[in-house]
Amino acid sequence: MSNTPMAANPLTRAVLEIDEYVSGLGWDQPARLFALVDTARLRAEQPSLADRLGLDGGDEAAALTPIEQDEIPAGKPLDEFLGTIAWPDAVTGCALTVERLMLPPSAEAEVPKNLDEAALTKWVAEHPERQEVRMTVAVLRDGARESALRLREKDSPTEVLTGSDLVPGLAQALTATFED
């Protein structure tokens, strides 16, 4: 049974469940992709898989079940990889966890002009105010979205920030995986 607190809606619960799972693996992890499926439908249509996943029907609050997908290919840019994904109809949504370095808004004015991507990445990695963050972003076919952010320096389940518009670019990229 998960230690994830009860959240307001199934998508938020799924995001927090994924965040809890990935946090148990530690930091410095590769990006991870998850399909989100309707738990009741999964139990009805694939009871043996539901049994293997431990979905005994006792937790009706878990309306969405995250299923981790194959490893994301190393060395392939994330946006290119996401552009290759097509989900079957049984998948209600998807989620992605990724670790990144971020700077506070106050550092924005310090960014040197005309840096290529590699130089900018190096500059951010060497900045004294950088913070490591794990982002878990999920979207549903109907356009609903949710995110969870966890800072490495505040690595605690009670310090996870959630919200629907925390990582809009990544949410949009995940939403595009459901477009025809």
C-alpha positions in Angstrom: 0.0 0.0 0.0 1.3 3.4 -0.9 2.1 6.1 1.6 0.8 8.7 -0.9 -1.6 11.1 0.9 -5.2 11.3 -0.4 -5.3 13.9 -3.1 -8.2 15.8 -4.6 -8.5 13.8 -7.8 -7.3 10.6 -9.5 -4.7 12.4 -11.7 -3.1 14.1 -8.7 -3.0 10.8 -6.8 -1.3 9.1 -9.8 1.3 11.8 -10.1 2.1 11.6 -6.3 2.2 7.8 -6.6 4.7 8.0 -9.4 6.7 10.6 -7.5 6.8 8.4 -4.5 7.9 5.4 -6.6 10.7 7.2 -8.4 11.9 8.9 -5.2 12.4 5.4 -3.8 14.9 4.8 -6.6 17.0 7.7 -5.5 18.4 10.6 -7.5 20.4 10.7 -10.7 17.9 8.5 -12.5 17.1 8.5 -16.2 13.7 9.9 -17.4 10.9 7.4 -16.9 7.7 7.2 -18.9 4.4 5.8 -17.6 1.1 4.9 -19.3 -1.9 5.8 -17.2 -4.8 3.3 -17.4 -8.3 3.2 -15.9 -8.0 0.8 -13.0 -11.5 -0.5 -13.2 -11.1 -1.2 -16.9 -7.8 -2.9 -16.3 -9.3 -5.2 -13.7 -12.2 -6.0 -16.0 -10.2 -6.6 -19.2 -6.9 -7.9 -17.9 -7.5 -9.5 -14.5 -4.2 -11.4 -14.6 -2.2 -8.2 -15.2 -4.2 -6.5 -12.5 -3.4 -9.3 -10.1 0.4 -9.0 -10.9 0.2 -5.3 -10.3 -1.5 -5.9 -6.9 -4.8 -4.3 -7.9 -7.1 -6.3 -5.8 -10.1 -4.0 -6.0 -9.9 -2.8 -2.4 -8.5 0.6 -3.3 -11.3 2.4 -5.2 -9.5 5.7 -4.8 -6.8 4.5 -7.3 -8.9 5.3 -10.4 -5.7 5.5 -12.5 -2.9 2.9 -12.5 0.5 4.0 -13.7 2.4 1.4 -15.7 6.1 2.1 -16.3 7.1 1.7 -20.0 10.4 0.6 -21.5 13.4 2.7 -20.8 13.7 5.9 -22.8 16.7 5.5 -25.2 19.8 7.2 -23.9 21.3 9.9 -26.0 18.0 10.7 -27.8 16.6 14.2 -27.1 13.5 13.9 -25.0 11.4 16.0 -27.4 12.4 13.8 -30.3 11.6 10.6 -28.3 8.1 12.0 -27.3 7.4 12.7 -31.0 7.7 9.0 -31.7 5.0 7.8 -29.2 1.5 6.7 -30.1 -0.7 5.3 -27.4 -3.4 2.6 -27.8 -7.0 3.5 -26.9 -6.7 1.6 -23.6 -4.3 4.3 -22.3 -6.1 7.1 -20.6 -3.1 9.3 -20.1 0.7 9.3 -19.6 3.3 10.6 -17.2 7.0 11.4 -17.4 9.5 11.9 -14.6 12.7 13.8 -15.4 15.5 15.4 -13.4 16.8 18.8 -14.3 18.8 21.7 -13.0 16.9 24.9 -12.5 17.8 28.4 -11.4 15.7 30.9 -9.4 14.0 33.7 -11.4 16.6 36.1 -9.9 19.3 34.4 -12.0 17.5 35.1 -15.3 19.2 38.5 -15.7 22.6 36.9 -15.3 22.3 34.5 -18.3 25.0 35.3 -20.8 23.7 36.1 -24.3 24.3 34.0 -27.4 25.1 30.7 -25.6 24.5 27.5 -27.6 22.7 24.7 -25.8 25.8 23.0 -24.5 27.3 26.2 -23.2 24.1 27.2 -21.5 23.8 23.7 -19.9 27.4 24.1 -18.6 26.7 27.6 -17.3 23.6 26.5 -15.4 25.4 23.4 -14.0 28.1 25.7 -12.6 25.8 28.4 -11.2 26.0 28.6 -7.4 22.2 29.0 -7.1 21.3 25.9 -9.2 18.9 23.4 -7.7 18.2 19.8 -8.8 14.6 19.1 -9.3 12.6 16.0 -10.2 9.5 16.8 -12.3 6.7 14.4 -12.6 4.2 15.5 -15.2 1.0 13.7 -16.2 -1.7 14.4 -18.8 -5.0 12.7 -19.8 -6.5 12.4 -23.2 -9.2 14.9 -22.2 -6.5 17.6 -21.6 -6.3 17.4 -17.8 -2.8 17.8 -16.5 -1.0 17.6 -13.2 2.6 18.0 -12.0 4.7 17.3 -9.0 8.1 19.0 -8.3 10.6 17.7 -5.7 13.8 19.5 -4.9 16.8 17.4 -4.1 17.7 19.6 -1.2 14.1 19.2 0.2 13.7 15.5 -0.6 10.7 14.7 1.5 7.1 13.7 0.6 5.8 16.6 2.6 7.9 19.0 0.4 6.5 18.0 -3.0 4.8 20.9 -4.8 1.8 20.0 -7.0 -0.1 22.0 -9.6 -1.5 21.7 -13.1 0.6 24.4 -14.7 4.1 23.9 -13.1 5.7 22.5 -16.2 3.5 23.6 -19.1 6.0 22.9 -21.9 6.4 19.3 -20.8 2.7 18.9 -20.3 2.1 20.1 -23.8 4.7 17.7 -25.2 3.0 14.8 -23.4 -0.4 15.9 -24.6 0.9 15.8 -28.2 1.5 12.1 -27.8 -2.3 11.6 -28.0 -2.8 13.6 -31.1 -3.5 11.8 -34.4 
